[in-house]
Amino acid sequence: MQYTTKAQLLFIAELNSFKEGSEEDKIKFGLDCYAEHRLHELDLSDESDRAEQHENIWLSRLYNELDSAHNVCTALERKVALTIETISNTYQWSVPIELDASASMLQYEGALLGDKRLLAMTNCTTEDGITDPWGTIEGVPRMAVKKRFTPSLYGSSQTTEELLKNAKFTPSEIKEYKPLIEQEEHEGAFGLANKFKDFIINNAKPRETMTVHIWNEKFEVQCNRFKRIGEYSKFYKTYNTSTKRNKVFKNTHTKKVADLKQFKRYFVTLLVHNLDSQIADYVSGKLADKYGWVIPIHDAFIVPPQAALDCRTWYAEKLTELFDNRETILANYFKSIGITARALKEWQEVKSSIHSVDMFKCELMALK
């Protein structure tokens, strides 16, 4: 089976909610879905189901194009055709596929810290098969894990209870999940990511305007958080030509100054999103040069199917490069945001929680 077809089947499996197993399991699941033209059963009177209708549209288009390319129309014919792979490598596919990173925030932090748990749970290594990063806390639904940790790891100061309540979980569910989440915070990979986030927030010393150094880029940022410290008034004199008199108008302004304490929370997001942009720029540039087009969406790439192998390869290469240069990248970033040697003890505490990996070469399934 040629890689173009494998990429389509992997995407079909992803659209049909495949979460865990080997790459071979995922390809087989995708083949079964294609053979049956399997779609999601949606209740279009329900708003959340209507939001997922695009997946069925995308699946239908993929199924129809594969049928047309192989000139088949039954489930058996589809399985035989894709197994034998009779279509030419030069066939021009018209329906694109999407390659999406497995929680890129955790991928980048796994590479920067050299933590084998973060790398494994985000499919940068797949010795134990493909996993769902948000489904790794036993006893806690993936959506509860995602709603709890995504805001926190980007710098939110809200508690577990507040975040789960905002996500519409019931008090009894929150009570059940909270101790399991807290155990993960103390001992698990999410806990390490949280400590890394806290280290940056606790030790950054931002200024109103500063130059930041992240990997291959240096750029200026300005504080966008402000606090009110009172009011002041300005008086404006105008001349009324009808009355031949001056009139004074009073305008009250709120006096604001940069809130550098709150601005500290920005520096985790800044690091992750900048790494995201640098990798996306690199991969997108290579794809555009070779294939003529690509649509990057944060940490995902919509590409022609024949570009899938290159896209996965180039993305994996950049994550490997990030790992190889992690110490220099972090040293430059910490220095640029004001983290000094005084934070060494706290940094050593973060490093003591790392489950180190000595050798790392990112695998292709880092893009699902």
C-alpha positions, 0 to 999 in steps of 0.5 A: 500500500503506497503512503498516499493511501495510508495517509488518507486512511489514517485521516479517515480513522482520525475523523472517525475518532480513533484514539489509541492503538498501533499505526497498523491498527489505525490504518486497518480501522480507517480501511474498515471505515472506508469499506463501509463508508462509515459516517458519524450518526448525528442528530442535526437538531442538536447544536453540538452535532451540527458543529460536527457535520463538517466531518461527515462532509469531509469523510463523504468526499474522501470516500467518493474520491477513493471509489472514483480513483479505484473504480470500485463501489462495494465494501469488498472491492474497496478493501481489495483495491486498497490492499493491492493498490492498483492506482498510479502514483501520479494520480492527482487527488483533489480532496485534501487531508489534515495532519494535526499535532497531538497536543503540540504544547505538550510536544514542545515542552516534552522536547524542551525538557527531554521528558519521555512521558510527554514525548510518548503521550504526544506520539513523538515516540510510539513504542507503546502505540498511538495514544490520546494525550488527553486520555492518559489519566485513568478514571478521568474523561479526556474532556475533563483532562483537556479542560483542566490542563489546557488553560492552566498550562497556558498560564491560567490561575483558576483552580481545578474546581473553577475550570471543571465548573466552567466546562459544565461538569457537575459537583459530584463529577468534580469531586470524583475527578479532583483527587485523580487530577491532583495525583497527576499534578504531583506525580505525572507528566502533566504535573511536570508541565505545570511545574515548568509553567509555574517556574517561568511565571514565578521567575520572569522579570518582565519590563514594559518593553523588552526583547525576547529570544526564542530559538531562531528569533529575537523580537520586541514585546510590549506589556498588554496588561494594565491596572487602574491607579486612579483618575485625573481630569483634563480641562479644555477651553472652547470659544462659542462664536454665538455667545462670544464667550469661552466655555470650559469642558472637563474630561475625566481619564482613568490613569493606568500603568503596566501590570507587570505582575499579570504580564508574567503569565504571558511568557508561557504562552509566548514560548509555546506559540512562538515555537509553534509558529517557527515550526509551522513556518518551516514546514509550510514553506517546504510544502509550498515550495514542493507542492504549491500550497498548504493551509496551516492552522496553528499546529495542523496542516491541510495538504494534498494527500501526496504531501503527507509523508513529507509533511510528517517528516519535516515536522518530526525533523524540527521537533528532533532539532528542538530537542537537540538544542533544548538547553541553548534555547531555554538558556537564551529564553530565560535570560531574555525574560529576566530569569537569573541564577537566583532561580537555579534551585527552583529550576533544579526542582523542576528538572528532578521531576523529568523522566529523562530520555537520552536519545530522541528522534521524533516519529512521524505520528507526532502529526496524527 
